[in-house]
Amino acid sequence: MRFFLFLIFVTMPGHSAISLKEAFDSARRNMENLKRSDALKEAAKDRITRARGFLLPTLRGVGNETRIDQPIASGLNRAFVLTRQYSAAIRLEQPILRGGIKGAYDFAREDLLLSEFQRSATEINLYQLVINSYYTLMMARFDAENLKELMRLSENRVKELRSRTSVGRSRQGELVQAEAQLLTALTQVKQGGINLIEAERSFEFFTGTKPADLAELSIMPTDPGSLSAHLEKLKMRPDIQASLQQVKLRDTQVTIAQGAHYPSLDFVGNYYFDRTGILQTSEWDAAVQVSVPIFEGGRSQAAVREAVENRKVAVLDSHQSLRAAERDLTILYQNFIASISQLETMKDALKKAEEAYRLNLRDYSYGQATNLDVLQSLNLFIETKRSHDSLLASSHMIYKNFEASTGVLP
């Protein structure tokens, strides 16, 4: 299916208009959640260093001093009856085989990859928040301008009827009718101002910048392409990859838990600077230490079972995340297609509503329409324009959210 493009120009922006990309770039620099994700990523790097440290040799200084009670027995070699015994040495320890220690290092590396996926997912989530605040602000500004236009036209209507009433060409009831319309428009303008302030505060919160003029609405395709292609692309989205990465982490945790059943083998060497006793002339010693788990009250097996169940939970969460993402993407796809069709119809409705207002205004001056006809057509015209402008901005918002849902950033 071919792409049919339409370009819509908006008269709002000035020389300092902010585009959606610029708003997102500002949010990247200011929002705490991205900075927090960066900090978590650095912490994951440190966990790799710490896990690597358990695989590498350890060199430390050790020393001890022991005081013992003087033995009563006599005739013993003096080396065996020293009441003050001490030693000072440098000790080298090198793990050779420890159950789960390699798994812990692998876990740390997988955890770093998870933090990278989560950071990218946070960035996409932030982008969607900026999209919503950006176009919500645009809709609020459109609405405020339309309500101001309603008030301006209502004021003109009141002025005209006052003039006509003063010379007996219109009834007093028609003037009161128009004044009621003006007061209603005034309350709507005030409410529109409240909505605009809320939209501006939301935009400022996410972007860290004061709301300025917004850029023109860009070219938007009326056909987003094949849904199946987008659903396939969705699988590479960072949050989906993060859910799959969680499964890998749980696999590694199973390996770590199983390692508690394995024996440990360590090399230990000491170089002595000073020592007492019968070995005081020996400068070094070396040993291989073996530890074999025999009975631990079922702790290790329970840990394995827990890790296996946690992996099952991660798999289920991953499946659910993908299904939810596919559902949301499908809804956005359908909503966008529907909004394009609605927008075309709304364009025609707006033309008709404006034409009806102009015709009723003309016919009233000829005595062929009532004041109520004019006010009703005025309200229909402005309400249709409000709906059109809101749908216009909403269609762009839906499309940008659709793009972001497949992992596309500006």
C-alpha positions as CSV (number, residue, x, y, z in Angstrom):
1,M,0.0,0.0,0.0
2,R,1.4,3.4,-0.9
3,F,1.9,6.3,1.4
4,F,-0.2,9.3,1.0
5,L,1.1,12.4,2.7
6,F,-0.5,15.5,3.8
7,L,1.1,18.7,5.2
8,I,-0.8,20.8,7.7
9,F,0.5,24.3,8.5
10,V,-0.2,25.9,11.8
11,T,0.2,29.6,12.3
12,M,1.3,29.5,15.9
13,P,5.1,29.1,15.9
14,G,7.5,32.0,15.8
15,H,11.2,32.3,15.4
16,S,12.0,30.4,18.6
17,A,9.6,27.5,18.0
18,I,10.4,24.3,19.9
19,S,10.2,21.0,18.0
20,L,9.3,17.7,19.6
21,K,13.0,16.6,19.2
22,E,14.3,19.7,20.9
23,A,11.8,19.2,23.8
24,F,13.0,15.6,24.1
25,D,16.6,16.6,24.1
26,S,15.9,19.0,26.9
27,A,14.1,16.3,28.8
28,R,17.1,14.0,28.4
29,R,19.3,16.6,30.0
30,N,17.0,17.4,32.9
31,M,14.9,14.5,33.9
32,E,16.0,12.5,37.0
33,N,14.9,9.1,35.7
34,L,17.6,9.0,33.0
35,K,20.2,10.2,35.4
36,R,19.1,7.5,37.8
37,S,19.4,4.9,35.0
38,D,22.9,6.1,34.3
39,A,23.8,5.8,38.0
40,L,22.4,2.2,38.1
41,K,24.4,1.3,35.0
42,E,27.6,2.5,36.7
43,A,26.7,0.5,39.7
44,A,26.3,-2.6,37.5
45,K,29.8,-2.0,36.1
46,D,31.2,-1.9,39.7
47,R,29.4,-5.2,40.4
48,I,31.3,-6.8,37.5
49,T,34.6,-5.6,39.0
50,R,33.6,-6.9,42.4
51,A,32.6,-10.3,41.0
52,R,35.9,-10.5,39.0
53,G,37.7,-9.9,42.2
54,F,36.5,-13.2,43.6
55,L,38.2,-15.0,40.7
56,L,41.5,-13.2,41.1
57,P,44.2,-13.9,43.7
58,T,44.1,-12.0,47.0
59,L,47.3,-10.7,48.7
60,R,47.1,-9.5,52.2
61,G,49.2,-9.0,55.3
62,V,48.4,-11.2,58.3
63,G,49.7,-11.5,61.8
64,N,48.9,-12.9,65.1
65,E,50.1,-13.0,68.7
66,T,49.1,-15.6,71.3
67,R,49.7,-15.6,75.0
68,I,49.4,-18.9,76.8
69,D,49.6,-20.1,80.4
70,Q,53.0,-21.5,81.5
71,P,52.8,-25.4,81.4
72,I,53.4,-27.2,84.7
73,A,55.2,-30.1,83.1
74,S,59.0,-29.8,82.9
75,G,61.6,-31.2,80.6
76,L,59.8,-30.1,77.4
77,N,61.5,-28.5,74.4
78,R,61.4,-24.8,74.9
79,A,59.9,-24.3,71.4
80,F,56.8,-26.0,72.6
81,V,56.3,-24.1,75.8
82,L,56.7,-20.5,74.6
83,T,54.1,-18.4,76.5
84,R,54.3,-15.7,73.8
85,Q,53.9,-16.9,70.2
86,Y,53.5,-14.6,67.2
87,S,53.9,-14.5,63.4
88,A,53.8,-11.8,60.6
89,A,53.4,-12.8,57.0
90,I,52.1,-12.0,53.6
91,R,49.3,-14.4,52.5
92,L,48.3,-15.3,48.9
93,E,45.0,-16.9,48.4
94,Q,43.8,-18.1,45.0
95,P,40.4,-19.7,44.4
96,I,40.8,-22.7,42.2
97,L,37.3,-24.2,42.3
98,R,34.3,-22.7,44.0
99,G,30.8,-23.7,43.2
100,G,28.9,-20.7,41.7
101,I,31.8,-18.2,41.7
102,K,32.0,-18.2,37.9
103,G,28.2,-18.0,37.8
104,A,28.4,-14.9,40.0
105,Y,30.7,-13.2,37.5
106,D,28.4,-14.2,34.6
107,F,25.5,-12.8,36.5
108,A,27.2,-9.4,37.0
109,R,27.9,-9.2,33.2
110,E,24.3,-10.1,32.4
111,D,23.1,-7.6,35.0
112,L,25.1,-4.8,33.2
113,L,23.4,-5.7,29.9
114,L,20.1,-5.6,31.7
115,S,20.8,-2.1,33.0
116,E,21.6,-1.0,29.5
117,F,18.3,-2.3,28.2
118,Q,16.5,-0.7,31.1
119,R,18.2,2.6,30.5
120,S,17.1,2.5,26.8
121,A,13.6,1.6,27.9
122,T,13.6,4.5,30.3
123,E,14.6,6.8,27.5
124,I,11.7,5.6,25.3
125,N,9.3,5.9,28.2
126,L,10.5,9.5,28.8
127,Y,10.0,10.2,25.1
128,Q,6.4,9.1,25.3
129,L,5.8,11.3,28.3
130,V,7.3,14.3,26.3
131,I,5.1,13.4,23.3
132,N,2.0,13.5,25.4
133,S,2.9,16.7,27.2
134,Y,4.0,18.4,24.0
135,Y,0.8,17.7,22.0
136,T,-1.4,18.2,25.1
137,L,0.1,21.7,25.3
138,M,-0.5,22.2,21.6
139,M,-4.1,21.1,22.0
140,A,-4.5,23.4,25.0
141,R,-3.2,26.3,23.0
142,F,-5.4,25.5,20.0
143,D,-8.4,25.4,22.3
144,A,-7.5,28.7,24.1
145,E,-7.2,30.4,20.7
146,N,-10.5,29.0,19.5
147,L,-12.3,30.1,22.7
148,K,-10.8,33.6,22.3
149,E,-12.2,33.6,18.8
150,L,-15.6,32.5,20.2
151,M,-15.5,35.4,22.7
152,R,-14.5,37.9,20.0
153,L,-17.3,36.9,17.7
154,S,-19.7,36.9,20.7
155,E,-18.6,40.4,21.6
156,N,-19.2,41.5,18.0
157,R,-22.6,40.0,18.1
158,V,-23.5,41.9,21.3
159,K,-22.2,45.2,19.8
160,E,-24.3,44.7,16.7
161,L,-27.5,43.8,18.6
162,R,-27.1,46.8,20.9
163,S,-26.8,49.0,17.9
164,R,-29.8,47.4,16.3
165,T,-31.9,47.4,19.5
166,S,-31.3,51.1,20.0
167,V,-33.0,51.9,16.7
168,G,-35.7,49.3,17.1
169,R,-34.4,46.9,14.5
170,S,-33.9,44.0,16.9
171,R,-35.7,42.9,20.0
172,Q,-34.4,43.3,23.6
173,G,-34.7,39.5,24.0
174,E,-32.2,38.9,21.2
175,L,-29.7,41.3,22.9
176,V,-30.1,39.4,26.2
177,Q,-29.6,36.2,24.3
178,A,-26.3,37.4,22.9
179,E,-25.1,38.7,26.3
180,A,-25.8,35.3,27.8
181,Q,-23.7,33.8,25.0
182,L,-20.9,36.2,25.7
183,L,-20.9,35.4,29.4
184,T,-20.8,31.7,28.6
185,A,-17.9,32.3,26.3
186,L,-16.1,34.2,29.0
187,T,-16.4,31.2,31.4
188,Q,-15.1,28.9,28.7
189,V,-12.1,31.2,28.1
190,K,-11.3,31.1,31.8
191,Q,-11.5,27.3,31.9
192,G,-9.3,27.2,28.7
193,G,-6.8,29.3,30.5
194,I,-6.7,26.9,33.5
195,N,-6.2,23.9,31.1
196,L,-3.4,25.8,29.4
197,I,-1.6,26.5,32.6
198,E,-1.8,22.8,33.6
199,A,-0.5,21.8,30.2
200,E,2.4,24.3,30.4
201,R,3.4,23.1,33.9
202,S,3.4,19.5,32.7
203,F,5.5,20.4,29.7
204,E,7.9,22.3,31.9
205,F,8.2,19.4,34.4
206,F,9.2,16.9,31.7
207,T,11.4,19.1,29.6
208,G,12.9,21.5,32.2
209,T,12.2,24.4,29.9
210,K,9.7,27.2,29.9
211,P,6.9,26.6,27.3
212,A,7.6,28.7,24.2
213,D,6.1,28.6,20.7
214,L,5.7,25.0,19.3
215,A,6.9,24.0,15.9
216,E,4.6,23.4,13.0
217,L,3.0,20.0,12.7
218,S,5.2,17.9,10.4
219,I,4.3,15.7,7.5
220,M,2.4,12.7,8.7
221,P,1.8,9.5,6.7
222,T,-1.8,8.4,6.4
223,D,-0.7,4.8,6.1
224,P,1.6,3.5,8.7
225,G,2.3,0.2,6.8
226,S,1.9,-3.4,7.8
227,L,1.0,-4.1,11.4
228,S,2.7,-7.4,11.3
229,A,6.0,-5.7,10.4
230,H,5.7,-3.4,13.3
231,L,4.8,-6.2,15.7
232,E,8.0,-8.0,14.6
233,K,10.0,-4.8,15.1
234,L,8.5,-4.5,18.5
235,K,10.4,-7.6,19.8
236,M,13.6,-5.6,19.7
237,R,12.3,-2.8,21.9
238,P,14.5,-2.3,24.9
239,D,11.9,-3.1,27.6
240,I,11.1,-6.4,25.8
241,Q,14.8,-7.2,25.6
242,A,15.1,-6.3,29.3
243,S,12.3,-8.9,30.1
244,L,14.2,-11.5,28.1
245,Q,17.4,-10.5,29.9
246,Q,15.7,-11.1,33.2
247,V,15.2,-14.7,32.2
248,K,18.9,-15.0,31.5
249,L,19.7,-13.6,34.9
250,R,17.4,-16.1,36.6
251,D,19.1,-18.9,34.6
252,T,22.4,-17.7,36.0
253,Q,21.0,-17.6,39.5
254,V,20.0,-21.3,39.2
255,T,23.6,-22.1,38.3
256,I,24.9,-20.1,41.3
257,A,22.5,-21.9,43.6
258,Q,23.5,-25.3,42.2
259,G,27.2,-24.4,42.9
260,A,26.6,-24.7,46.6
261,H,26.5,-28.5,46.1
262,Y,30.0,-28.5,44.7
263,P,33.3,-28.7,46.7
264,S,35.6,-25.7,47.0
265,L,39.3,-25.8,46.3
266,D,41.7,-23.0,47.2
267,F,45.4,-22.4,47.1
268,V,46.9,-20.6,50.1
269,G,50.5,-19.5,50.5
270,N,52.3,-17.5,53.3
271,Y,55.6,-15.7,53.3
272,Y,56.8,-15.0,56.9
273,F,58.8,-12.0,58.0
274,D,58.9,-13.1,61.6
275,R,57.6,-16.1,63.5
276,T,58.2,-18.0,66.7
277,G,58.2,-21.7,67.6
278,I,59.8,-24.7,66.0
279,L,59.1,-23.2,62.5
280,Q,60.7,-19.8,63.1
281,T,63.5,-20.6,60.5
282,S,60.9,-21.5,57.8
283,E,60.1,-18.5,55.6
284,W,57.1,-19.8,53.7
285,D,54.4,-22.5,53.5
286,A,51.8,-23.4,50.8
287,A,48.7,-25.5,51.0
288,V,45.7,-26.6,49.0
289,Q,42.4,-26.4,51.0
290,V,39.4,-28.5,50.1
291,S,35.9,-28.1,51.5
292,V,33.2,-30.6,50.6
293,P,29.6,-29.9,51.6
294,I,28.0,-32.9,53.2
295,F,24.9,-31.7,55.1
296,E,23.5,-28.2,55.4
297,G,20.0,-28.9,56.5
298,G,18.5,-28.6,53.0
299,R,19.5,-24.9,52.6
300,S,21.3,-25.4,49.2
301,Q,18.5,-27.5,47.7
302,A,15.9,-25.0,48.8
303,A,17.9,-22.2,47.2
304,V,18.0,-24.2,44.0
305,R,14.3,-24.7,44.0
306,E,13.7,-21.0,44.8
307,A,15.9,-20.0,41.8
308,V,14.1,-22.4,39.5
309,E,10.7,-20.9,40.5
310,N,12.1,-17.4,40.1
311,R,13.1,-18.3,36.6
312,K,9.5,-19.5,35.9
313,V,8.2,-16.1,37.1
314,A,10.7,-14.3,34.8
315,V,9.5,-16.3,31.8
316,L,5.9,-15.6,32.6
317,D,6.6,-11.9,33.1
318,S,8.5,-11.8,29.7
319,H,5.6,-13.4,27.9
320,Q,3.1,-11.0,29.5
321,S,5.2,-8.0,28.7
322,L,5.4,-9.0,25.0
323,R,1.6,-9.7,24.8
324,A,0.8,-6.3,26.5
325,A,3.2,-4.5,24.2
326,E,1.6,-6.1,21.2
327,R,-1.9,-5.2,22.4
328,D,-0.9,-1.6,23.0
329,L,0.8,-1.3,19.6
330,T,-2.2,-2.8,17.8
331,I,-4.5,-0.3,19.6
332,L,-2.3,2.6,18.6
333,Y,-2.2,1.3,15.0
334,Q,-6.0,1.1,14.9
335,N,-6.5,4.4,16.6
336,F,-4.2,6.1,14.1
337,I,-6.0,4.7,11.1
338,A,-9.3,5.7,12.6
339,S,-8.0,9.2,13.4
340,I,-6.9,9.8,9.8
341,S,-10.4,8.9,8.5
342,Q,-12.0,11.1,11.2
343,L,-9.7,14.0,10.4
344,E,-10.8,14.0,6.7
345,T,-14.4,14.0,7.7
346,M,-13.8,16.7,10.4
347,K,-12.2,18.9,7.7
348,D,-15.4,18.8,5.7
349,A,-17.5,19.3,8.8
350,L,-15.5,22.4,9.7
351,K,-15.9,23.9,6.2
352,K,-19.7,23.3,6.4
353,A,-20.0,24.7,10.0
354,E,-18.1,27.9,9.0
355,E,-20.1,28.3,5.9
356,A,-23.4,27.9,7.9
357,Y,-22.3,30.6,10.4
358,R,-21.4,33.0,7.6
359,L,-24.7,32.3,5.8
360,N,-26.8,32.7,8.9
361,L,-25.0,35.9,9.7
362,R,-25.8,37.3,6.3
363,D,-29.4,36.0,6.3
364,Y,-30.0,37.7,9.7
365,S,-29.1,41.0,8.2
366,Y,-31.8,40.4,5.6
367,G,-34.4,39.3,8.1
368,Q,-34.3,35.7,6.8
369,A,-32.8,34.1,10.0
370,T,-33.3,34.6,13.7
371,N,-30.6,35.6,16.2
372,L,-30.9,32.1,17.7
373,D,-29.9,30.7,14.3
374,V,-26.9,32.9,14.3
375,L,-25.8,32.0,17.8
376,Q,-26.4,28.2,17.3
377,S,-24.4,28.3,14.1
378,L,-21.6,30.3,15.8
379,N,-21.4,27.7,18.6
380,L,-21.4,24.9,16.1
381,F,-18.6,26.5,14.1
382,I,-16.4,27.1,17.1
383,E,-17.1,23.6,18.6
384,T,-16.3,22.0,15.3
385,K,-13.1,23.9,15.0
386,R,-12.1,22.9,18.6
387,S,-12.8,19.3,17.7
388,H,-10.9,19.5,14.5
389,D,-7.8,21.1,16.0
390,S,-7.8,18.7,19.0
391,L,-8.1,15.7,16.6
392,L,-5.4,17.2,14.4
393,A,-2.9,17.4,17.3
394,S,-4.2,14.1,18.7
395,S,-3.5,12.3,15.4
396,H,0.1,13.5,15.5
397,M,0.4,12.4,19.1
398,I,-1.0,8.9,18.4
399,Y,1.4,8.5,15.4
400,K,4.5,9.6,17.5
401,N,3.5,7.3,20.3
402,F,3.1,4.5,17.7
403,E,6.6,5.2,16.4
404,A,8.0,5.2,20.0
405,S,6.2,1.9,20.7
406,T,8.3,0.2,18.1
407,G,11.5,1.8,19.7
408,V,11.9,4.7,17.3
409,L,13.4,7.9,18.9
410,P,13.7,11.3,17.2
